[in-house]
Amino acid sequence: MTRTTMGWSAVLLGIALSVGGCTGAQERPAGTAVAVPNASPSAAAGPSCAAEMPEPEAGLLQVRQVWPKTSSVVNSFRRVDLSEPACKRAAGATDSVIPRCDRPFPWIDADAARTDATLGATGVRRVLSGVIRGHGETPADKPVEPQEIRQLVLVMEESVRAGDHLVARAAQTCGKAVTAGVAGNMYRFSVRSTAVDGQIAAFLVATGNKLIWLEFDEHNWHESDYRRVIDLAVKKVNDL
């Protein structure tokens, strides 16, 4: 389903990725920018129930796992932990949270700090984010056509079933359920990309105690690519 979403802005803040955090085996081609998820949980500066942690070493997609033949590697990763007591104090009542499908994922009608608090107060303990950029095998006489994947993973308490979380419930309203066989529930979305000046595919997967948000930017994505990457992303979060 097509939704109006926000690009990189103050609302996205710390948990979404900054270009300055990118590392790569080679420089990315001139004119290509590492974007950030159309999403709003954050590690905002100042008083917050979110704390930035060392870069995650597991749970997120890696460039060469997606594009084994790529000649360039661009990636950036981040982890933020949410304190349940602090988030509950900041969030107040969360039982009346109504999804706003015109907002970025996770569709909470609040600023960044309040979004953090709402997530932390409802069982989310860690948020992992990643941007990876690479390309498929390219003949020598053809130009390289880079692709980009942006990912957010919400890791909840072991006792919380991700499919029952308020974000997953919001996906039922804001997205389209996909019945393809994944180990959990999956929803599909269409979000705005400035890179292609149009809509791109995004997916939310609820598996175990984790929610995985994926955006597939740039051109030349096929349905089989989506499924391959989604399956890999589910496998990666099982490393956590």
Beta strands, then each sheet from edge to edge (+ up, - down):
strand 1: 50-53
strand 2: 74-82
strand 3: 124-134
strand 4: 147-156
strand 5: 176-178
strand 6: 185-193
strand 7: 198-207
strand 8: 210-217
sheet 1: 1+ 2- 3+ 4- 8+ 7- 6+ 5-
end
